[in-house]
Amino acid sequence: VPFVNVSTLPSNLHIDLTAATLCNINNKGVAISTPLSISDDIDGDSRNATTPDVGADEWTMPTPTPGTAAASNNSICSYFGAITIGLTGQSTGSEFTFQWQLSTDGGTTYNPLSNAGIYSGVTTSTLGISSVAGLNGYKYKCIVARCTPSVTSALSNVVTLTVYDPATASPNFAANPICSGS
């Protein structure tokens, strides 16, 4: 059990909420009812009657930090190819998982991406996109979750791609000469 301090006196038997092993012990205790019932923890906090936390300290799983999502270039010419969208400042550690999502309808609906076609790294903190052709207006965000199955999660900000296509002069190529190099 990841206690705050057991190596020096006085010991601190509160759960270390920064420990990577939290997922292994969250709600994994056994309720004690016979011969007596233990209804509170060492701080007087109410214990969960059916799935208490392991040890003498009832605690709440901290929410992960999603970080800030940013594209390596979110305003790009369609024939320039690959970009990445990465998180900075996100929670790290083996207990955190990532899932990038895509919206093609202006942000109304988001669906999880898979490592197929133009996408790679969909379950990491950096999403790879090998070709941006046809992706103008697509929106991306990442779910950062703690534990599997997820106990708690948080969403990153949304990154919207602006992809200029010189063949169709869309969107407004004349006013945005990114593809011509000027």
C-alpha positions as CSV (number, residue, x, y, z in Angstrom):
1,V,0.0,0.0,0.0
2,P,1.5,3.4,-1.0
3,F,1.5,5.2,2.3
4,V,2.8,8.8,2.6
5,N,5.5,7.9,5.1
6,V,6.4,4.8,6.9
7,S,10.2,5.1,7.0
8,T,10.5,7.8,9.7
9,L,8.5,8.5,12.8
10,P,5.9,9.6,13.2
11,S,4.5,7.4,10.4
12,N,1.9,8.9,8.1
13,L,-0.5,6.1,7.1
14,H,-2.6,8.2,4.7
15,I,-2.6,6.9,1.1
16,D,0.0,8.7,-1.2
17,L,-2.4,10.0,-3.9
18,T,0.6,10.5,-6.3
19,A,1.5,6.8,-6.3
20,A,1.3,4.8,-9.6
21,T,-0.2,1.9,-7.7
22,L,-3.4,3.6,-6.7
23,C,-5.3,1.7,-9.5
24,N,-4.4,-1.5,-7.7
25,I,-6.0,-0.6,-4.4
26,N,-8.9,1.8,-5.2
27,N,-12.2,0.3,-3.9
28,K,-10.5,-3.1,-3.4
29,G,-11.0,-3.4,0.3
30,V,-13.4,-5.9,2.0
31,A,-16.2,-4.6,4.1
32,I,-15.9,-5.6,7.7
33,S,-19.3,-6.3,9.4
34,T,-18.7,-9.2,11.8
35,P,-18.2,-9.0,14.7
36,L,-18.2,-5.3,14.3
37,S,-18.8,-2.7,11.6
38,I,-16.1,-0.1,10.7
39,S,-18.0,2.9,9.3
40,D,-15.2,5.5,9.3
41,D,-11.5,5.8,8.6
42,I,-8.6,7.1,10.6
43,D,-9.7,10.7,9.9
44,G,-13.4,10.1,10.7
45,D,-14.3,10.1,7.0
46,S,-17.2,7.7,6.1
47,R,-16.1,4.3,4.6
48,N,-17.7,2.9,1.5
49,A,-19.9,0.2,3.0
50,T,-19.5,-2.3,0.1
51,T,-16.1,-1.5,-1.5
52,P,-14.0,0.4,1.0
53,D,-10.4,1.5,0.0
54,V,-7.6,-0.7,1.2
55,G,-6.1,0.3,4.5
56,A,-7.4,2.7,7.1
57,D,-7.7,5.7,4.9
58,E,-10.8,6.2,2.6
59,W,-9.8,8.5,-0.3
60,T,-11.0,9.8,-3.7
61,M,-9.0,9.0,-6.8
62,P,-7.4,12.3,-8.1
63,T,-8.5,13.4,-11.6
64,P,-5.8,13.3,-14.2
65,T,-4.5,16.5,-15.8
66,P,-5.3,16.4,-19.5
67,G,-2.7,19.0,-20.5
68,T,-2.9,21.3,-23.5
69,A,-3.2,19.9,-27.0
70,A,-1.5,21.7,-29.8
71,A,-0.8,20.8,-33.4
72,S,2.7,21.0,-34.9
73,N,1.0,23.1,-37.5
74,N,-2.8,23.6,-37.4
75,S,-2.9,25.8,-40.5
76,I,-1.2,23.9,-43.3
77,C,-1.3,23.3,-47.1
78,S,-2.9,20.0,-48.0
79,Y,0.2,18.8,-49.9
80,F,2.7,19.4,-47.1
81,G,1.6,16.1,-45.5
82,A,2.2,15.0,-42.0
83,I,1.6,16.8,-38.7
84,T,1.4,15.8,-35.0
85,I,-1.0,16.8,-32.3
86,G,0.6,16.5,-28.9
87,L,-0.2,17.1,-25.2
88,T,2.0,19.2,-22.9
89,G,1.6,19.3,-19.1
90,Q,-0.5,16.1,-19.0
91,S,-0.4,13.5,-16.3
92,T,2.2,10.9,-16.9
93,G,2.8,7.4,-15.5
94,S,1.9,3.9,-16.1
95,E,-1.6,4.3,-14.6
96,F,-2.7,6.9,-17.2
97,T,-4.1,6.0,-20.6
98,F,-4.8,8.2,-23.7
99,Q,-7.4,8.1,-26.4
100,W,-7.6,10.6,-29.2
101,Q,-11.0,11.4,-30.6
102,L,-12.1,13.0,-33.9
103,S,-15.1,15.2,-34.8
104,T,-16.0,15.7,-38.4
105,D,-19.3,17.5,-37.7
106,G,-18.0,20.7,-36.1
107,G,-17.7,19.3,-32.6
108,T,-21.2,17.8,-32.1
109,T,-20.0,14.2,-32.1
110,Y,-16.5,12.8,-31.2
111,N,-15.4,9.2,-32.0
112,P,-12.3,7.4,-30.8
113,L,-9.6,7.0,-33.4
114,S,-7.7,3.8,-34.2
115,N,-4.2,3.2,-35.4
116,A,-5.2,2.8,-39.1
117,G,-4.9,4.7,-42.3
118,I,-3.4,8.2,-41.7
119,Y,-3.5,7.9,-37.9
120,S,-0.9,6.6,-35.5
121,G,-0.3,7.1,-31.8
122,V,-4.0,7.2,-31.0
123,T,-3.4,5.8,-27.5
124,T,-0.4,8.0,-26.7
125,S,0.1,11.6,-25.7
126,T,1.1,12.4,-29.4
127,L,-1.3,11.7,-32.3
128,G,0.4,11.3,-35.7
129,I,-1.4,12.3,-38.9
130,S,0.5,11.3,-42.1
131,S,-1.7,13.2,-44.5
132,V,-3.9,16.3,-43.9
133,A,-5.5,16.4,-47.3
134,G,-9.3,16.6,-46.8
135,L,-9.1,17.3,-43.1
136,N,-10.1,21.0,-43.1
137,G,-12.2,21.8,-40.1
138,Y,-11.6,18.4,-38.4
139,K,-11.5,18.7,-34.6
140,Y,-9.3,16.5,-32.3
141,K,-9.2,16.1,-28.5
142,C,-7.7,13.6,-26.1
143,I,-9.2,11.7,-23.1
144,V,-6.7,11.2,-20.4
145,A,-7.9,8.4,-18.0
146,R,-6.6,7.0,-14.8
147,C,-6.7,3.2,-14.3
148,T,-8.2,0.5,-16.5
149,P,-11.1,0.4,-16.5
150,S,-11.2,4.1,-16.1
151,V,-11.9,5.4,-12.6
152,T,-11.6,9.0,-13.5
153,S,-10.8,11.0,-16.7
154,A,-10.4,14.4,-18.1
155,L,-10.5,16.0,-21.6
156,S,-7.9,18.1,-23.4
157,N,-8.8,21.2,-25.3
158,V,-9.9,20.9,-28.9
159,V,-7.5,21.4,-31.8
160,T,-9.1,22.4,-35.1
161,L,-7.2,21.9,-38.3
162,T,-7.2,24.5,-41.1
163,V,-6.1,22.8,-44.3
164,Y,-5.6,24.9,-47.4
165,D,-6.0,23.1,-50.8
166,P,-4.5,25.1,-53.7
167,A,-6.3,22.9,-56.3
168,T,-9.7,24.1,-55.1
169,A,-8.7,27.4,-53.6
170,S,-10.3,26.3,-50.4
171,P,-10.5,27.8,-47.9
172,N,-9.9,31.2,-49.5
173,F,-6.5,30.4,-50.9
174,A,-6.0,33.9,-52.4
175,A,-6.3,35.5,-49.0
176,N,-4.2,32.8,-47.3
177,P,-1.2,32.1,-49.6
178,I,0.4,29.5,-47.3
179,C,0.7,26.9,-50.1
180,S,2.5,29.3,-52.4
181,G,5.2,30.0,-49.9
182,S,4.8,33.8,-49.9
